[in-house]
Amino acid sequence: MSEDWWIYQGTGSPHDGIAGLPPAPAWRAFGDPAAERDRLPLPPEDGPAGMTARRLGRVRQAAAYRADDREVQLVNLALHLRRPLLITGRPGVGKSTLAYAVAHELGLGPVLRWPISSRSTLRDGQYAYDAIGRLHEAGIRTGGIRADGRSAPGEDGRPAPAIGQFLRLGPLGTALLPWRVPRVLLIDEIDKSDIDLPNDLLNVFEEGEFEIPELLRLGPGPQEVATADPGRTAVVDGGLVRCAEFPLVVLTSNGERDFPTALLRRCVRLEIQPPSADRLAAMVAAHLGEDAAATAARTELIAEFLRRQREDNAELANDQLLNALLMAERGLWDGEPGQDVLRNVLLRPLNES
């Protein structure tokens, strides 16, 4: 099923449907991308060696993830409403892969991935500033740093190092730059975060902007800084990073904790269910190719994978199945000892001690 309002189709084939995304609702508009279109940059292309391409694979593997209608509907809701998409589900069901599939199909550039740990803070996602490195460089090349944050003139007359050389926007900061189209920001495994991080994100999600105090102190004017896109820079004016189009923010969770109501009401929520036999077969064919000689092993291992999930309530990730099938096709399926390794080592449930 395909509906007229869908921008993301879930086909895995790249297209320019993002050009048909309607303007943001008034309460989620942060700029006027249509009026500013010519001056707003497009995201960098994600080449064959890029992160999105690597996660999806090349050519036939680019279609490896096939979203079902429910997933496509909710992705499009998040796009239209400019709201974060909170995806929950068991480990390995394809939560993060959906973010890469959307970026690939809509041509939204490399996915900006922010992996979360218990030590992650809002600042980590926004930017990093190497103050010590700047002080050291300024001390060598000039007369040091003045109280207002600017470099004092040096005896040798060489120019002082610009602050932007020591400041790098993180994944969140890069996603909130004024792009012509929404970037895809993957905040991976948000349930691992410190208890305060979900609440800290609320203001940024609502305002679509944040300030960088180190640049703000310098007063009005542009500063060139590095971004989370390798080798890329951007200009930040007056210390304020403010989006033109709210990014497609994908937060993934393994369902290990509850989130504040304030965060939930700002998100479109999607729960991904374990894949069906047909969907697994399509995924395997996309990754490993069509191989008639491997049909028996594939059919039996997919059935075993699904049976364990259904009857034994085993936690199994899709990549475990891919690993087992790859080794089956490399000879382990030919004898009982190899099959035992496939079933009891590569397909060992994650929730089995």
PyMOL commands that set and color helices and strands:
alter all, ss='L'
color gray80, all
select helices_A, chain A and resi 17-20+26-28+51-56+59-63+69-81+95-106+122-126+131-141+163-166+171-175+190-192+197-207+213-216+261-264+277-288+292-311+318-329+332-334+336-346
alter helices_A, ss='H'
color red, helices_A
select strands_A, chain A and resi 85-88+112-115+127-129+167-169+184-188+209-211+222-226+233-237+240-242+248-253+268-271
alter strands_A, ss='S'
color yellow, strands_A
deselect
rebuild
show_as cartoon
